[in-house]
């Protein structure tokens, strides 16, 4: 496919939304066709699934239900948005993809990693991001940012130990795939973080 698939990952409060928007503007100034999207969501069907997943009232949601809802959103997203955009030669900037599922449902919810990975491959048709930016921040700092954001969803309310497991999972994935996953500290000034991201993406594209 002619396009580039770049994903952003990180624990809650890592600054993904801000940095994706900044990178999108940067790439557009260089003349690249850019599509910014997110998971869960990215399509009308996916957005309905997102509202179920993040609704703080759904406290009784089983871990398997959660996993399958994420995968259902991804399958629709892939078919409706990601694959067509790649075919058209666009640069896709996606807030979360399969790494998030492996980490949140595998390391966080303790669903066997082998099963999570198998189901992820099924839902994504085996597609892997070409480049992943992992914005790393320690859990207390990330949660403090959430507190300042005001709106807290179901996953934001998880325990600190849950978020710590997520961070450990992300760092393990990065260690296993250093060529694909670039770890950038998001504790720095946002301008410095953005500059480091731009350098990583320029190096990949060139």
C-alpha positions as CSV (number, residue, x, y, z in Angstrom):
1,X,0.0,0.0,0.0
2,X,1.2,3.5,-0.8
3,X,0.3,5.2,2.5
4,X,2.0,5.3,6.0
5,X,0.3,4.0,9.2
6,X,1.6,5.8,12.3
7,X,0.1,5.2,15.7
8,X,0.4,6.9,19.0
9,X,0.3,5.0,22.3
10,X,0.7,5.7,26.0
11,X,-1.0,5.6,29.3
12,X,-3.9,7.9,30.2
13,X,-2.6,11.5,30.5
14,X,0.4,10.9,28.2
15,X,-0.6,13.7,25.9
16,X,-1.4,11.7,22.8
17,X,-4.3,13.9,21.6
18,X,-2.2,17.1,21.8
19,X,0.8,15.6,20.0
20,X,-1.2,13.9,17.3
21,X,-2.8,17.3,16.4
22,X,0.6,19.0,16.3
23,X,2.2,16.3,14.1
24,X,-0.8,16.5,11.8
25,X,-0.3,20.2,11.3
26,X,3.4,19.8,10.8
27,X,3.0,17.1,8.1
28,X,0.4,19.2,6.3
29,X,2.8,22.1,6.1
30,X,5.2,19.8,4.3
31,X,2.5,18.9,1.8
32,X,1.6,15.4,3.0
33,X,-2.0,14.2,2.8
34,X,-2.8,13.4,6.5
35,X,-5.8,11.6,8.1
36,X,-6.1,11.8,11.9
37,X,-8.3,9.2,13.6
38,X,-8.7,7.3,16.8
39,X,-9.6,4.0,18.5
40,X,-12.1,3.0,19.8
41,X,-14.1,5.0,17.3
42,X,-13.2,6.5,14.0
43,X,-16.5,5.5,12.3
44,X,-20.2,6.1,13.2
45,X,-20.4,2.4,14.4
46,X,-17.1,2.7,16.2
47,X,-18.1,5.9,18.0
48,X,-21.2,4.1,19.4
49,X,-19.1,1.3,20.7
50,X,-16.7,3.9,22.2
51,X,-19.5,5.5,24.1
52,X,-20.3,2.0,25.7
53,X,-16.7,1.3,26.5
54,X,-16.0,4.6,28.2
55,X,-19.3,5.1,29.9
56,X,-18.5,5.3,33.7
57,X,-21.8,3.6,34.5
58,X,-20.8,0.3,32.8
59,X,-18.9,-0.9,35.9
60,X,-20.1,-4.5,35.4
61,X,-18.5,-4.9,32.0
62,X,-16.6,-8.3,31.8
63,X,-13.0,-8.2,30.5
64,X,-13.9,-10.4,27.6
65,X,-16.8,-8.1,26.6
66,X,-14.5,-5.2,26.8
67,X,-11.9,-6.9,24.5
68,X,-14.5,-8.0,21.9
69,X,-16.0,-4.5,21.8
70,X,-12.6,-2.9,21.1
71,X,-12.0,-5.5,18.4
72,X,-15.4,-4.9,16.8
73,X,-14.7,-1.2,16.6
74,X,-11.3,-1.9,15.1
75,X,-12.6,-4.2,12.4
76,X,-15.1,-1.5,11.3
77,X,-12.4,1.2,11.5
78,X,-10.0,-0.9,9.4
79,X,-12.5,-1.6,6.7
80,X,-14.1,1.8,6.5
81,X,-11.2,4.2,7.2
82,X,-7.7,2.8,7.5
83,X,-7.4,0.5,4.5
84,X,-9.0,3.0,2.0
85,X,-6.7,5.8,3.3
86,X,-3.6,3.6,2.9
87,X,-4.6,2.7,-0.6
88,X,-5.0,6.4,-1.4
89,X,-1.4,7.1,-0.1
90,X,-2.3,9.1,3.0
91,X,-0.4,9.3,6.2
92,X,-2.7,8.0,8.9
93,X,-2.1,9.2,12.4
94,X,-4.1,7.0,14.7
95,X,-4.6,7.4,18.5
96,X,-4.2,3.8,19.7
97,X,-4.3,0.5,17.8
98,X,-3.4,-3.2,18.5
99,X,-0.7,-2.3,21.0
100,X,-3.3,-0.7,23.2
101,X,-5.4,-3.9,23.2
102,X,-2.4,-6.1,24.0
103,X,-1.5,-3.9,26.9
104,X,-4.9,-2.9,28.4
105,X,-6.6,-6.2,28.0
106,X,-3.5,-8.4,28.3
107,X,-1.3,-6.8,30.9
108,X,-4.2,-4.8,32.5
109,X,-7.1,-7.2,32.5
110,X,-4.9,-10.3,32.6
111,X,-6.5,-12.0,29.6
112,X,-3.9,-14.5,28.3
113,X,-1.6,-12.6,25.9
114,X,-1.7,-15.4,23.4
115,X,-5.5,-15.1,23.0
116,X,-5.4,-11.3,22.9
117,X,-2.7,-11.4,20.2
118,X,-4.6,-14.0,18.1
119,X,-7.8,-12.0,18.2
120,X,-6.0,-8.8,17.4
121,X,-4.6,-10.3,14.3
122,X,-8.1,-11.5,13.3
123,X,-9.7,-8.0,13.8
124,X,-6.8,-6.1,12.1
125,X,-6.3,-8.6,9.2
126,X,-2.7,-8.8,10.4
127,X,-2.0,-5.1,9.8
128,X,0.7,-3.6,12.0
129,X,1.6,0.1,12.2
130,X,4.6,1.1,10.2
131,X,5.7,3.4,13.1
132,X,4.5,3.7,16.7
133,X,5.2,6.7,18.9
134,X,5.0,5.7,22.5
135,X,4.6,8.7,24.8
136,X,5.9,7.6,28.1
137,X,5.1,9.3,31.4
138,X,5.1,8.0,35.0
139,X,1.7,7.1,36.3
140,X,1.3,9.8,39.0
141,X,2.1,12.5,36.5
142,X,-0.3,11.0,33.9
143,X,-3.1,10.7,36.5
144,X,-2.5,14.3,37.7
145,X,-3.1,15.5,34.1
146,X,-6.3,13.6,34.0
147,X,-7.5,15.3,37.2
148,X,-6.9,18.6,35.6
149,X,-8.8,17.6,32.5
150,X,-12.1,17.5,34.3
151,X,-13.9,14.7,32.3
152,X,-13.0,11.3,33.6
153,X,-14.1,8.1,31.8
154,X,-14.4,4.5,32.9
155,X,-10.8,3.6,32.2
156,X,-9.5,6.8,33.8
157,X,-11.1,5.6,37.1
158,X,-9.0,2.4,37.2
159,X,-6.5,1.9,40.1
160,X,-3.0,3.3,40.0
161,X,-1.7,-0.3,40.0
162,X,-3.8,-1.0,36.8
163,X,-2.2,2.1,35.1
164,X,1.2,1.0,36.3
165,X,0.7,-2.4,34.6
166,X,-0.3,-0.7,31.4
167,X,2.9,1.3,31.4
168,X,5.0,-1.8,32.1
169,X,3.3,-3.5,29.2
170,X,4.0,-0.7,26.8
171,X,7.7,-0.6,27.7
172,X,8.0,-4.3,27.2
173,X,6.5,-4.1,23.8
174,X,8.9,-1.2,23.0
175,X,11.8,-3.3,24.1
176,X,10.6,-6.2,21.9
177,X,10.1,-4.1,18.8
178,X,12.6,-1.2,19.0
179,X,12.6,-0.6,15.2
180,X,8.9,0.1,15.1
181,X,8.2,1.6,18.5
182,X,9.9,4.9,19.4
183,X,9.7,5.8,23.1
184,X,9.5,9.6,23.8
185,X,9.2,11.0,27.3
186,X,6.1,13.2,27.4
187,X,7.0,14.7,30.7
188,X,9.1,17.3,28.9
189,X,7.8,20.6,27.6
190,X,5.2,20.0,24.8
191,X,7.3,21.9,22.2
192,X,10.3,19.6,22.9
193,X,8.1,16.5,22.8
194,X,6.7,17.7,19.4
195,X,10.2,18.3,18.1
196,X,11.3,14.8,19.0
197,X,8.2,13.3,17.4
198,X,8.8,15.2,14.2
199,X,12.4,14.0,14.1
200,X,11.3,10.4,14.5
201,X,8.6,10.7,11.8
202,X,11.0,12.5,9.4
203,X,13.5,9.8,9.8
204,X,10.9,7.1,9.1
205,X,9.4,8.8,6.0
206,X,12.8,9.6,4.5
